[in-house]
């Protein structure tokens, strides 16, 4: 009886982790809502339990701060990972590669945990485009996404030059934007 209960509880827990619903955030929304926006290189540090959730922590070596105040390194926590022999995965959680450079839109919770805003929506890969300029890319999220009115919407791939992104961040922080 007890074993059946534990298996049912485990199955219910895993079923709840299968999908996520994201609120669609525009670039301007992310700029306004972030407490910190940085460009930097990420390295995986460690994973740990916080309550019943596992977070993987990345040390981001900061190359530029666009919003907020940061030192030379920022600890960024992403839901999911492997800790104590247990693995958790969260739909919509961003995939960060060690050694890769990103622009990250971050927020810090009341408990001091710094995370990427909008899960994968706030993580932008830095790469070179066909003209040799630095491009900022984000693939469309595959999870269910709702607009501010609660209507389902499709996400789209995102691409700007780093210069265009920097100009938009500055514009919004001066009170412009949509």
MARFI-855564 format. One record per residue: residue in three letters; residue number from 0; z, y, x of N, C-alpha, C, CB in turn. Coordinates in pm, 1 decimal. Last residue first. Glycine has a CB too. Layout:
! MARFI-855564
 residuo num     n.pz     n.py     n.px    ca.pz    ca.py    ca.px     c.pz     c.py     c.px    cb.pz    cb.py    cb.px
     ALA NUM        Z        Y        X        Z        Y        X        Z        Y        X        Z        Y        X
...
! end
This chain:
! MARFI-855564
 residuo num     n.pz     n.py     n.px    ca.pz    ca.py    ca.px     c.pz     c.py     c.px    cb.pz    cb.py    cb.px
     UNK 177  -2644.2   5069.4    812.4  -2673.3   5052.9    669.1  -2548.7   5032.6    590.3  -2766.5   4937.2    645.6
     UNK 176  -2583.5   5329.4   1060.6  -2606.5   5192.5   1012.9  -2624.8   5190.6    863.1  -2490.7   5100.9   1052.5
     UNK 175  -2323.0   5542.6   1183.7  -2454.6   5517.1   1125.3  -2463.8   5375.8   1073.5  -2564.7   5542.5   1227.0
     UNK 174  -2090.7   5582.6   1321.9  -2088.6   5606.1   1177.5  -2221.5   5586.2   1109.9  -2041.6   5743.0   1149.9
     UNK 173  -2087.3   5506.4   1579.0  -2088.8   5651.2   1555.2  -2088.9   5684.6   1407.1  -2210.0   5714.1   1621.7
     UNK 172  -2114.3   5234.0   1550.8  -1983.0   5285.1   1593.1  -1973.7   5437.4   1580.1  -1954.8   5244.0   1737.9
     UNK 171  -2386.8   5222.3   1486.3  -2286.5   5186.5   1385.1  -2149.4   5241.2   1422.5  -2279.2   5034.1   1368.1
     UNK 170  -2498.1   5303.6   1736.5  -2527.6   5374.5   1612.8  -2420.4   5348.8   1507.1  -2664.4   5333.3   1559.9
     UNK 169  -2405.3   5104.8   1913.3  -2365.3   5244.5   1932.9  -2386.7   5325.6   1805.6  -2443.9   5307.1   2049.0
     UNK 168  -2539.9   4882.5   1802.2  -2392.8   4885.3   1811.3  -2344.4   5028.7   1825.0  -2342.8   4800.1   1931.1
     UNK 167  -2806.1   4963.0   1840.3  -2754.0   4945.0   1704.5  -2600.9   4945.2   1703.9  -2807.1   4813.7   1643.7
     UNK 166  -2822.7   4968.2   2121.0  -2845.7   5091.7   2044.6  -2789.9   5079.9   1903.4  -2995.9   5124.5   2039.0
     UNK 165  -2780.4   4695.6   2176.3  -2686.8   4796.7   2227.0  -2700.2   4926.5   2148.4  -2711.0   4822.9   2377.0
     UNK 164  -3011.8   4586.8   2057.1  -2878.9   4550.8   2007.3  -2775.8   4655.0   2050.5  -2838.0   4410.7   2057.8
     UNK 163  -3208.4   4701.5   2219.3  -3206.9   4729.6   2074.8  -3070.3   4698.4   2015.3  -3315.9   4647.8   2002.2
     UNK 162  -3138.9   4588.3   2469.6  -3139.0   4733.3   2450.8  -3133.6   4772.7   2304.3  -3261.5   4793.5   2514.8
     UNK 161  -3183.7   4319.5   2424.2  -3046.6   4362.9   2449.6  -3035.6   4514.4   2430.7  -3001.9   4322.5   2592.5
     UNK 160  -3407.2   4277.5   2147.6  -3383.7   4294.8   2290.8  -3238.5   4338.7   2306.1  -3484.0   4400.0   2355.3
     UNK 159  -3351.4   4023.6   1897.7  -3366.1   4163.2   1939.1  -3364.0   4166.4   2090.8  -3253.1   4254.3   1878.6
     UNK 158  -3352.7   3786.6   1646.1  -3395.6   3818.0   1781.3  -3414.5   3967.8   1796.1  -3525.1   3743.5   1816.1
     UNK 157  -3255.8   3522.3   1440.5  -3230.1   3660.6   1479.2  -3277.5   3679.9   1622.1  -3079.0   3696.7   1464.9
     UNK 156  -3349.5   3326.1   1155.9  -3335.5   3343.1   1300.3  -3322.2   3492.0   1330.7  -3457.1   3280.9   1376.7
     UNK 155  -3161.3   3353.1    849.5  -3285.9   3362.3    925.9  -3253.8   3369.5   1074.2  -3369.4   3485.6    882.2
     UNK 154  -3026.2   3186.5    560.9  -3011.0   3263.1    683.7  -3145.3   3263.1    756.2  -2897.4   3204.2    774.2
     UNK 153  -3057.0   3220.6    214.8  -3099.2   3149.3    335.2  -3078.7   3241.0    454.4  -3248.2   3103.0    325.0
     UNK 152  -2792.8   3227.7    -28.2  -2902.8   3290.3     45.9  -2936.1   3202.7    165.4  -2865.9   3435.4     91.7
     UNK 151  -2621.8   3219.6   -338.5  -2672.4   3147.8   -220.6  -2791.6   3222.3   -158.6  -2713.8   3003.1   -259.1
     UNK 150  -2401.4   3486.2   -426.6  -2526.1   3414.5   -451.8  -2570.7   3341.5   -325.4  -2636.4   3511.8   -500.1
     UNK 149  -2189.0   3653.4   -393.3  -2160.2   3512.1   -416.3  -2283.1   3428.8   -447.4  -2063.0   3498.5   -527.7
     UNK 148  -2238.5   3906.9   -316.6  -2226.6   3885.7   -460.7  -2199.0   3739.3   -495.1  -2353.6   3932.0   -530.8
     UNK 147  -2276.5   3883.6    -44.1  -2154.1   3949.8    -90.2  -2131.0   3931.2   -239.8  -2159.8   4098.0    -57.8
     UNK 146  -2422.8   3550.1    -18.7  -2421.0   3694.1      6.5  -2292.7   3753.1    -52.4  -2547.5   3763.5    -54.5
     UNK 145  -2354.0   3238.4    144.9  -2351.4   3321.6     24.4  -2354.5   3468.0     63.1  -2226.7   3291.4    -61.1
     UNK 144  -2479.6   2937.1    274.7  -2443.6   3076.0    299.5  -2453.4   3152.7    168.0  -2535.3   3139.5    408.6
     UNK 143  -2436.2   2618.2    413.0  -2452.1   2697.6    291.6  -2401.3   2838.2    317.9  -2376.9   2633.2    171.9
     UNK 142  -2565.0   2588.6    751.0  -2463.8   2569.0    647.8  -2496.0   2654.6    525.0  -2323.5   2603.4    702.4
     UNK 141  -2735.4   2663.2    945.3  -2782.7   2559.4    853.9  -2684.2   2533.6    740.4  -2808.0   2430.7    930.1
     UNK 140  -2825.3   2984.7   1067.2  -2719.9   2888.7   1032.9  -2775.8   2788.5    932.6  -2593.6   2961.3    974.7
     UNK 139  -3089.7   3047.7   1293.9  -3037.4   3054.5   1157.5  -2929.9   2948.2   1137.8  -3151.1   3036.3   1054.0
     UNK 138  -3004.2   3134.7   1630.1  -3075.7   3051.1   1534.2  -3009.8   3064.9   1397.9  -3078.0   2902.5   1579.8
     UNK 137  -3021.2   3430.0   1802.2  -2931.5   3344.0   1724.7  -3016.6   3266.4   1626.7  -2820.6   3426.8   1650.5
     UNK 136  -3061.8   3623.7   2101.9  -3110.1   3529.3   2002.1  -2995.7   3460.6   1929.1  -3199.2   3425.6   2067.2
     UNK 135  -3176.1   3885.1   2285.8  -3054.6   3837.9   2220.7  -3099.9   3752.6   2102.8  -2961.0   3957.8   2174.6
     UNK 134  -3342.4   3923.7   2600.3  -3344.2   3908.0   2455.1  -3210.8   3852.0   2408.0  -3460.5   3816.1   2410.9
     UNK 133  -3442.1   4123.0   2859.1  -3332.3   4040.3   2810.7  -3334.4   4042.0   2658.5  -3195.0   4090.5   2865.6
     UNK 132  -3791.1   4097.5   2947.6  -3674.2   4173.8   2901.3  -3565.2   4076.9   2856.6  -3712.7   4270.6   2784.8
     UNK 131  -4017.0   3956.4   3003.4  -3916.6   3965.2   3109.0  -3794.8   4047.4   3071.5  -3977.9   4022.6   3231.1
     UNK 130  -4183.0   3915.1   2795.6  -4209.5   4035.5   2875.7  -4110.1   4051.6   2990.5  -4205.3   4159.3   2786.9
     UNK 129  -4081.1   3694.0   2664.5  -4209.6   3680.4   2732.7  -4244.3   3798.0   2821.7  -4317.6   3662.1   2632.4
     UNK 128  -3723.9   3728.2   2736.4  -3838.6   3710.7   2647.7  -3966.4   3703.9   2730.5  -3846.6   3825.9   2543.9
     UNK 127  -3437.4   3557.2   2855.7  -3550.1   3646.1   2887.5  -3663.1   3620.6   2788.3  -3599.8   3624.3   3034.5
     UNK 126  -3119.1   3561.9   2682.4  -3229.0   3494.0   2750.8  -3335.8   3597.4   2784.2  -3288.1   3378.4   2663.2
     UNK 125  -2809.3   3507.9   2530.2  -2890.5   3598.2   2611.8  -2994.2   3516.7   2687.0  -2802.3   3679.6   2710.6
     UNK 124  -2711.7   3429.8   2200.9  -2752.7   3381.8   2331.4  -2835.6   3488.3   2401.9  -2831.9   3250.8   2318.8
     UNK 123  -2446.4   3527.6   2005.6  -2586.2   3555.0   2037.5  -2614.6   3516.0   2182.0  -2619.8   3704.2   2013.9
     UNK 122  -2233.3   3477.7   1742.0  -2261.5   3433.4   1879.2  -2411.5   3446.5   1905.8  -2213.7   3285.4   1901.9
     UNK 121  -2167.8   3514.8   1475.2  -2130.5   3617.2   1572.0  -2153.9   3580.5   1717.6  -1989.0   3650.2   1554.2
     UNK 120  -2236.7   3290.5   1325.8  -2310.4   3415.2   1304.0  -2284.5   3518.8   1413.0  -2273.8   3473.6   1169.4
     UNK 119  -2067.3   3074.8   1359.0  -2185.8   3082.5   1445.3  -2262.1   3213.6   1430.8  -2278.5   2967.5   1414.9
     UNK 118  -1806.4   3259.9   1229.0  -1837.6   3134.4   1298.6  -1963.3   3152.1   1382.4  -1855.8   3017.8   1197.7
     UNK 117  -1750.6   3523.3   1173.4  -1852.4   3455.0   1094.8  -1895.7   3322.1   1152.5  -1970.6   3542.1   1080.7
     UNK 116  -1659.0   3604.5   1506.5  -1665.6   3643.8   1365.8  -1778.5   3568.6   1294.5  -1686.4   3796.6   1353.1
     UNK 115  -1479.1   3394.2   1716.6  -1609.6   3453.8   1689.5  -1619.0   3481.9   1540.6  -1726.0   3360.8   1736.5
     UNK 114  -1134.5   3476.9   1794.2  -1241.1   3387.7   1750.0  -1370.5   3466.0   1728.8  -1200.5   3314.8   1620.6
     UNK 113   -817.6   3475.4   1932.4   -945.0   3547.6   1928.6  -1056.2   3448.4   1899.8   -971.5   3623.5   2062.4
     UNK 112   -497.6   3474.2   1808.3   -609.8   3386.4   1840.6   -739.7   3464.7   1825.3   -610.2   3259.7   1749.6
     UNK 111   -278.7   3615.5   1719.3   -328.1   3642.4   1853.5   -444.0   3555.7   1897.5   -218.9   3626.7   1949.1
     UNK 110   -199.6   3599.4   1462.3   -128.6   3510.7   1555.5   -178.4   3527.4   1698.7   -144.4   3365.1   1512.3
     UNK 109   -376.5   3762.1   1334.1   -238.3   3810.8   1346.4   -157.5   3725.7   1443.7   -169.7   3812.0   1209.4
     UNK 108   -684.4   3728.5   1526.7   -597.1   3704.7   1411.6   -458.3   3761.8   1437.8   -587.9   3553.9   1380.3
     UNK 107   -952.6   3916.3   1633.8   -825.6   3856.5   1673.9   -734.7   3848.0   1551.9   -758.1   3938.6   1787.9
     UNK 106  -1301.7   3866.9   1669.8  -1188.7   3922.9   1595.5  -1064.0   3848.8   1639.5  -1209.6   3911.8   1439.9
     UNK 105  -1625.1   3939.1   1816.3  -1495.8   3870.7   1810.2  -1397.7   3942.5   1718.2  -1436.2   3858.9   1949.6
     UNK 104  -1935.7   3865.6   1906.3  -1867.0   3953.0   1812.2  -1736.9   3881.7   1777.2  -1955.2   3983.8   1682.8
     UNK 103  -2089.1   3832.5   2217.8  -1996.6   3775.2   2120.3  -1931.9   3885.2   2037.9  -1889.1   3690.7   2190.3
     UNK 102  -2369.3   3746.9   2390.6  -2301.4   3861.0   2331.0  -2219.0   3800.6   2219.2  -2402.7   3974.1   2278.9
     UNK 101  -2369.1   3523.5   2677.0  -2376.1   3554.4   2534.1  -2332.4   3698.2   2509.0  -2288.5   3456.9   2452.9
     UNK 100  -2470.9   3281.8   2919.2  -2431.1   3419.0   2885.6  -2460.5   3448.0   2739.3  -2503.9   3520.8   2975.7
     UNK  99  -2337.2   2965.3   3024.5  -2437.4   3044.2   2953.0  -2382.1   3183.7   2922.9  -2479.9   2973.0   2821.8
     UNK  98  -2130.4   2818.2   3125.8  -2221.4   2879.7   3220.8  -2326.5   2968.1   3156.8  -2288.2   2774.8   3300.1
     UNK  97  -2112.2   2594.1   2854.1  -2049.9   2647.5   2975.3  -2156.6   2700.8   3069.0  -1965.3   2539.7   3046.0
     UNK  96  -2222.7   2683.1   2536.1  -2251.5   2605.9   2656.8  -2186.0   2672.4   2776.4  -2403.7   2592.1   2678.9
     UNK  95  -2109.9   2654.0   2208.7  -2109.1   2735.1   2330.3  -2132.7   2642.5   2448.7  -1974.5   2814.1   2346.0
     UNK  94  -2179.3   2661.5   1880.5  -2192.3   2574.3   1997.1  -2206.0   2662.5   2120.1  -2314.8   2477.1   1983.2
     UNK  93  -1960.8   2763.9   1612.3  -2065.1   2788.7   1712.5  -2062.8   2686.2   1824.9  -2049.5   2927.8   1770.6
     UNK  92  -1922.0   2595.3   1303.7  -1860.9   2639.7   1429.1  -1970.7   2658.6   1533.3  -1753.7   2537.2   1479.0
     UNK  91  -2054.5   2481.8   1092.8  -2062.7   2626.6   1107.9  -1999.6   2680.2   1234.4  -1999.5   2691.5    992.3
     UNK  90  -1822.8   2223.2   1051.4  -1956.7   2274.6   1021.1  -1953.2   2426.3   1030.4  -2005.1   2228.4    879.7
     UNK  89  -1622.6   2101.8   1298.4  -1625.8   2194.6   1186.3  -1767.3   2246.7   1167.9  -1527.0   2311.2   1208.0
     UNK  88  -1449.3   1816.5   1412.8  -1572.5   1894.1   1412.2  -1572.0   1980.2   1286.9  -1699.2   1801.6   1417.6
     UNK  87  -1209.1   1670.7   1624.2  -1237.6   1740.4   1499.1  -1368.0   1816.6   1517.6  -1120.4   1836.9   1458.4
     UNK  86  -1060.7   1385.9   1769.6  -1174.0   1477.4   1767.2  -1185.3   1539.0   1628.0  -1305.5   1404.4   1806.5
     UNK  85   -789.0   1277.5   1973.8   -844.8   1302.0   1840.5   -956.9   1404.5   1850.7   -734.8   1350.9   1741.8
     UNK  84   -674.2   1263.7   2220.5   -747.8   1147.3   2174.3   -807.0   1161.8   2035.3   -659.5   1029.7   2176.9
     UNK  83   -572.7   1521.1   2260.4   -480.1   1411.1   2232.4   -550.6   1287.3   2178.6   -375.1   1456.0   2133.8
     UNK  82   -870.4   1667.0   2148.0   -737.1   1687.6   2203.4   -648.1   1570.5   2164.6   -676.3   1821.4   2154.1
     UNK  81  -1178.2   1811.3   2113.3  -1111.0   1685.1   2143.0   -978.4   1715.3   2209.1  -1198.3   1594.2   2233.3
     UNK  80  -1301.4   2021.1   1844.9  -1289.4   1976.6   1982.8  -1218.8   1844.0   1992.3  -1216.6   2079.2   2065.1
     UNK  79  -1250.4   2312.8   1635.7  -1306.1   2182.2   1668.1  -1289.1   2149.1   1814.7  -1452.1   2176.7   1631.0
     UNK  78  -1309.5   2661.1   1647.5  -1255.3   2545.6   1576.1  -1328.3   2417.7   1612.9  -1263.1   2568.0   1426.1
     UNK  77  -1264.7   2832.6   1949.0  -1364.3   2785.0   1853.0  -1305.6   2664.7   1781.9  -1500.2   2748.9   1923.1
     UNK  76  -1137.5   3118.7   2109.9  -1109.4   2988.0   2050.3  -1213.5   2955.6   1943.9   -967.5   2984.9   1989.3
     UNK  75  -1150.8   3285.0   2413.1  -1212.4   3272.9   2281.2  -1190.9   3131.1   2230.4  -1364.5   3307.8   2286.1
     UNK  74  -1008.1   3505.6   2629.6   -994.5   3368.9   2579.8  -1048.4   3366.3   2437.6   -845.0   3319.6   2585.3
     UNK  73  -1172.1   3705.9   2866.6  -1123.6   3695.1   2729.2  -1116.5   3547.4   2694.4  -1215.9   3773.0   2628.8
     UNK  72  -1157.5   3905.2   3163.4  -1169.9   3775.5   3097.4  -1110.2   3782.6   2956.9  -1100.4   3664.9   3180.6
     UNK  71  -1116.6   4161.4   3240.8  -1232.8   4094.0   3298.7  -1256.6   3956.5   3235.9  -1214.9   4079.5   3449.2
     UNK  70  -1006.7   4300.1   2930.9  -1000.8   4291.2   3076.4  -1127.3   4223.3   3125.9   -874.1   4214.0   3123.2
     UNK  69  -1099.6   4518.1   2664.0  -1086.2   4383.9   2721.8  -1074.1   4396.2   2872.3  -1206.8   4293.4   2683.7
     UNK  68  -1116.0   4684.5   2361.5  -1064.7   4688.6   2497.6  -1046.1   4545.7   2546.6   -931.1   4768.3   2505.3
     UNK  67  -1394.8   4786.4   2152.7  -1261.4   4736.4   2179.7  -1225.2   4750.5   2325.9  -1250.0   4592.4   2137.4
     UNK  66  -1734.5   4719.0   2222.6  -1635.6   4768.0   2126.2  -1501.6   4706.6   2162.1  -1676.2   4733.2   1978.4
     UNK  65  -1866.1   4636.7   2447.6  -1935.6   4728.7   2357.6  -1839.9   4791.7   2256.8  -2047.7   4656.0   2284.1
     UNK  64  -1823.7   4555.3   2777.7  -1752.8   4569.7   2651.0  -1826.0   4674.3   2568.4  -1602.6   4609.5   2672.9
     UNK  63  -1966.9   4324.9   3005.1  -1973.9   4454.8   2937.4  -1895.6   4447.6   2808.0  -2121.1   4496.4   2909.9
     UNK  62  -1883.2   4090.7   3121.8  -1973.9   4175.3   3198.9  -1981.5   4315.2   3139.1  -2113.7   4112.7   3204.7
     UNK  61  -1613.0   3873.1   3128.4  -1672.5   3988.7   3060.8  -1757.2   4070.2   3158.3  -1562.7   4077.6   2998.7
     UNK  60  -1602.4   3543.5   3100.0  -1599.5   3644.9   3204.8  -1680.6   3762.7   3153.1  -1656.3   3590.2   3342.2
     UNK  59  -1420.1   3364.4   2878.8  -1541.7   3444.4   2888.1  -1519.4   3548.8   2996.7  -1577.8   3511.6   2750.4
     UNK  58  -1309.1   3049.1   2836.7  -1282.0   3170.1   2911.9  -1414.9   3242.4   2927.7  -1215.2   3139.1   3051.2
     UNK  57  -1249.9   2884.9   2533.3  -1347.4   2921.6   2635.6  -1297.6   3046.9   2705.7  -1489.4   2944.3   2573.8
     UNK  56  -1094.8   2618.2   2365.6  -1084.2   2752.4   2422.9  -1187.2   2769.3   2534.3   -941.0   2778.3   2476.8
     UNK  55  -1111.2   2456.6   2065.0  -1157.7   2453.4   2202.5  -1158.6   2596.9   2252.1  -1299.6   2386.7   2214.7
     UNK  54   -858.9   2347.9   1845.0   -944.0   2457.9   1890.6   -984.5   2430.5   2034.6   -870.8   2595.7   1878.1
     UNK  53   -766.6   2151.6   1572.0   -796.5   2154.7   1715.1   -888.1   2274.1   1740.2   -863.1   2019.9   1763.5
     UNK  52   -505.7   2183.7   1327.9   -643.1   2206.4   1373.5   -653.7   2203.2   1525.4   -694.5   2340.0   1321.2
     UNK  51   -250.2   2178.7   1239.4   -328.5   2056.1   1220.1   -472.0   2069.7   1268.9   -328.7   2017.6   1074.0
     UNK  50   -120.6   2379.7   1489.0    -93.4   2321.6   1357.8   -171.3   2192.0   1346.9   -131.3   2419.9   1242.3
     UNK  49   -343.1   2351.4   1716.5   -265.9   2463.5   1661.4   -240.6   2424.2   1517.8   -342.2   2604.9   1673.5
     UNK  48   -420.7   2149.2   1990.5   -384.7   2155.5   1850.4   -311.2   2285.8   1824.9   -298.6   2033.9   1809.2
     UNK  47   -680.5   2232.4   2228.0   -540.6   2213.9   2187.9   -527.4   2212.4   2037.0   -452.4   2324.0   2246.9
     UNK  46   -880.8   2227.3   2521.7   -868.7   2212.8   2376.9   -722.5   2186.0   2345.3   -960.8   2097.9   2322.3
     UNK  45  -1007.3   2453.1   2777.4   -923.8   2342.9   2730.3   -930.9   2336.5   2578.6   -777.0   2359.3   2778.0
     UNK  44  -1248.4   2588.4   2876.8  -1119.3   2584.7   2945.0  -1038.5   2461.6   2905.4  -1039.9   2711.1   2914.3
     UNK  43  -1588.7   2646.2   2937.5  -1488.8   2574.1   2859.7  -1360.6   2565.7   2942.1  -1539.8   2431.5   2819.8
     UNK  42  -1709.7   2970.1   2990.2  -1673.9   2843.8   3053.9  -1569.1   2775.8   2966.3  -1620.5   2866.0   3200.4
     UNK  41  -1957.9   3224.4   2942.9  -1852.2   3138.2   2890.7  -1834.3   3012.8   2974.2  -1881.9   3100.1   2747.6
     UNK  40  -2017.9   3559.4   3028.2  -2049.4   3419.2   3054.1  -1929.8   3333.5   3015.1  -2087.1   3396.8   3203.2
     UNK  39  -2085.8   3840.7   2807.2  -2025.3   3769.3   2918.7  -2068.7   3625.5   2926.8  -1877.3   3775.5   2908.8
     UNK  38  -2026.1   4121.3   2617.4  -2130.8   4040.6   2677.8  -2066.1   3972.0   2796.1  -2256.8   4126.8   2720.5
     UNK  37  -1831.5   4180.3   2318.0  -1849.4   4170.3   2463.0  -1977.0   4094.5   2496.3  -1728.4   4101.3   2527.7
     UNK  36  -1636.2   4342.3   2090.6  -1772.8   4294.8   2112.2  -1796.0   4297.0   2262.7  -1879.9   4383.6   2034.8
     UNK  35  -1356.5   4323.8   1880.3  -1404.5   4324.9   2018.3  -1547.6   4271.4   2020.3  -1311.2   4240.0   2111.5
     UNK  34  -1318.6   4318.0   1617.4  -1219.6   4395.2   1692.5  -1262.4   4410.1   1837.2  -1081.5   4328.7   1684.7
     UNK  33  -1571.9   4344.5   1367.6  -1523.1   4289.2   1494.2  -1416.5   4379.4   1554.1  -1638.8   4270.7   1593.6
     UNK  32  -1668.7   4490.7   1153.3  -1552.9   4403.4   1133.0  -1495.9   4344.8   1261.6  -1590.4   4291.9   1041.5
     UNK  31  -1893.0   4636.1   1249.1  -1778.3   4705.8   1188.9  -1652.0   4618.5   1186.0  -1813.3   4750.2   1046.5
     UNK  30  -2059.3   4429.7   1342.6  -2018.9   4538.5   1431.5  -1893.5   4606.2   1377.2  -2133.4   4641.4   1447.8
     UNK  29  -2094.4   4278.0   1111.4  -2025.6   4219.0   1226.6  -1978.3   4326.7   1323.5  -2117.7   4120.2   1299.0
     UNK  28  -2235.5   4462.1    952.2  -2105.6   4408.8    907.5  -2027.1   4355.4   1026.6  -2125.1   4296.8    801.7
     UNK  27  -2470.6   4491.0   1106.1  -2381.1   4606.2   1088.5  -2242.6   4562.8   1041.8  -2440.9   4705.3    988.1
     UNK  26  -2576.7   4234.6   1074.3  -2539.7   4280.8   1207.3  -2442.3   4397.8   1196.5  -2664.8   4321.6   1287.6
     UNK  25  -2423.6   4085.5    783.0  -2531.8   4156.1    850.5  -2484.3   4194.1    989.7  -2576.6   4282.0    770.2
     UNK  24  -2313.9   3771.1    688.9  -2276.1   3898.2    749.6  -2399.3   3960.2    813.4  -2162.7   3879.3    854.4
     UNK  23  -2247.0   3551.2    427.9  -2350.3   3613.5    510.3  -2302.7   3750.2    558.8  -2482.7   3627.0    431.2
     UNK  22  -1992.5   3325.3    448.7  -2030.9   3451.2    387.2  -2130.9   3516.6    481.0  -1906.6   3544.2    360.3
     UNK  21  -2049.7   2973.7    438.3  -2032.8   3096.2    514.9  -2066.6   3217.3    429.2  -2120.0   3093.7    640.7
     UNK  20  -1902.9   2672.6    383.8  -1977.3   2778.3    317.6  -1944.8   2906.2    391.6  -1942.2   2788.7    164.7
     UNK  19  -1936.4   2352.8    530.4  -1873.6   2483.7    525.6  -1963.1   2575.4    445.4  -1848.2   2540.4    668.0
     UNK  18  -1868.9   1999.8    522.9  -1951.2   2117.9    503.3  -1868.3   2243.8    500.7  -2030.3   2106.2    376.2
     UNK  17  -1685.6   1797.4    603.1  -1828.8   1774.1    609.4  -1911.8   1901.3    597.7  -1868.3   1679.4    501.8
     UNK  16  -1415.1   1814.6    572.8  -1471.2   1872.7    694.1  -1623.4   1864.6    699.2  -1413.3   1804.1    814.5
     UNK  15  -1351.2   1673.5    347.4  -1336.5   1818.8    341.1  -1400.2   1886.4    461.7  -1189.3   1856.7    332.1
     UNK  14  -1379.0   1414.6    440.7  -1475.7   1465.8    342.9  -1469.8   1617.8    335.7  -1449.4   1405.4    203.8
     UNK  13  -1152.3   1392.2    600.0  -1283.7   1393.4    663.2  -1390.0   1446.5    568.5  -1321.1   1253.8    710.3
     UNK  12   -953.5   1391.2    400.4   -954.5   1494.2    504.1  -1090.6   1504.9    569.1   -848.8   1465.1    609.5
     UNK  11  -1019.2   1161.5    258.9  -1022.8   1291.8    191.0  -1027.7   1405.6    292.2   -900.4   1308.4     99.1
     UNK  10   -973.9    970.3    459.2  -1107.9    985.7    401.7  -1121.9   1120.6    331.9  -1137.5    871.7    302.7
     UNK   9   -695.6   1002.6    496.7   -788.1   1028.1    606.4   -929.8   1051.0    554.7   -786.4    911.7    705.3
     UNK   8   -606.2    919.5    243.2   -577.2   1055.5    290.9   -671.6   1094.1    404.3   -430.6   1066.5    337.9
     UNK   7   -690.7    654.1    247.1   -742.3    745.7    144.8   -721.5    891.0    187.2   -673.5    719.5      9.0
     UNK   6   -538.2    555.8    462.8   -684.3    553.5    469.6   -745.7    648.3    367.3   -736.4    411.4    447.4
     UNK   5   -280.4    591.7    355.3   -318.3    662.1    478.1   -470.6    666.1    491.4   -254.8    593.8    602.3
     UNK   4   -294.8    417.2    134.2   -267.4    560.2    115.0   -312.8    641.2    236.6   -117.0    583.4     89.1
     UNK   3   -332.5    173.3    262.3   -434.3    223.9    170.2   -418.0    373.4    148.3   -427.2    150.0     36.3
     UNK   2    -87.9    153.0    399.5   -212.2    160.7    475.3   -325.1    215.9    387.7   -250.2     22.0    530.6
     UNK   1     91.0    127.7    185.6     99.2    244.6    273.0    -30.1    262.5    351.4    218.0    231.8    369.2
     UNK   0      0.0   -118.7     83.2      0.0      0.0      0.0      0.0    125.3     87.9    121.6     -0.3    -94.8
! end
